Amino acid sequence: MDLEKLKNHKYLKLIEYALKEKNFSKEQACNASKLAHHEFDIIYRDMFIPHKNQEGEIHPNEVLEWTLSQQAFFNYLQFLEFKSSVESAKKAQITAIVAIIISCALTLSPIVTALINKA
């Protein structure tokens, strides 16, 4: 999957929102992550550690305290590491290409100089 698409995934947006905001409503979380309410209802038990008042159906406008699950948090950290490694690999590739171009130019410069001097 494309890294750009992953960066904008709804679940990642929800995790990022939960890391910024400790207390929020289902409606606020859905607006921030672009999740539909039924999508939030499916995922929130896996992504958050439920508190006593979060069992059963959650009213969309009720502001509650949310705690990310350890699994969701560590998966998010893994994603950040993956994103960083992809970006580092892109930079390394550009650096390698520039080094090859410079190497070719330095290799050819004595040849070109010798040809110019002979002419």
N, C-alpha and C positions, 0 to 999 in steps of 0.2 A: 504494500500500500504506500502511496505517495506521502512523504513527510508533511507536505503542506496541507493535505487533507486530514492527516492525523492531528495536526496542531489545532484544527478547528472542530474536532470531534465533540459532540455534545457531552459525552461523559467527562472528557478532559476539562471542558468549560465548567461543568458542575463541580469537579474537584477543585479547580482553581478558585471558583466562587466560594466554596466551603472553607478554603484555606484563608481567604480574605475576611469572610464574614462568619462569625460564630453563631449568631442568632439570625434566622431568616424564616420566611414562610415558604410553603410549597410553591406558591405563585411567584415569589421573588426568585426562587431557584430555577423555576421553569423559564422565566423571562431572561435570566442571565445566561442560561445554558442552551436555550432554544429547544428544550425538551417539551413534549406534550405531557399533559398531566398523567395520562395512562402510562407513558414511558417512565416517568418519575416513580409512579406507584410500583412498577416492576423492578426498578434498579435500586431504590433507596435502601432496601433491607440488606443488600450486598455491599453497598458503598458506605453506609453509616452504621454506627453502633446505636441501636435503639435505646431511648430512655423510656421510663415508665409511661409518660404521657404520649409516646409515639406509637403505641400499639393500636392496632385497628386502623380505621380510616382516619386520615389526617385532613382537617379542613384546609382548603387552599390558602386562606388568609391568616391562619393561626401562626404566629411567630413562635418558633421553638428553638431550643439550643441543639445544634447538630455536631456530632463528633465523627470524623472520618474513621473508617475501620482501618486497622493496621494493614490489611491486604491492599485496600485502595490507596493508602498513603505510599506504601513501598512500591506498588505498581506504577504510581505516578513518578516516583523517584527514578525508577528504571526507564520510564519514558524520557525523562529529562536527560539521563545519561545517554540514551540512544540518540536523542536529538543532538546532543553535544558531539557525539562521535561522528555522526553524519556530517555535521558542519565542519569538524576538524578534517575529515577525509576530503571534503571539497576544497578546503584551503590547501591541504597537502598536494592535491592533484594540480592545482593552479601553480603552486610553487615549483613542482617538478617540471611542468611544461615550460615555465619561465627559465629554469635552470638548463633545460635541454636547448632552448633557443639561444641562450647566452653561450653555452658550450659550442654549439654549431657555429655561431658568429666568431668566436675566438679561434676555432679550428680553421675556418675559412679565411680569416684576415691575413695570415702570412702568405697564403696562396695567392690571394688577390693582390697583395702588395708586390709579390714577386712578378706576377704577370704585368702589372703596371710599370714596374722598373725595367722590364725587358722591352716593353713597347716604346 
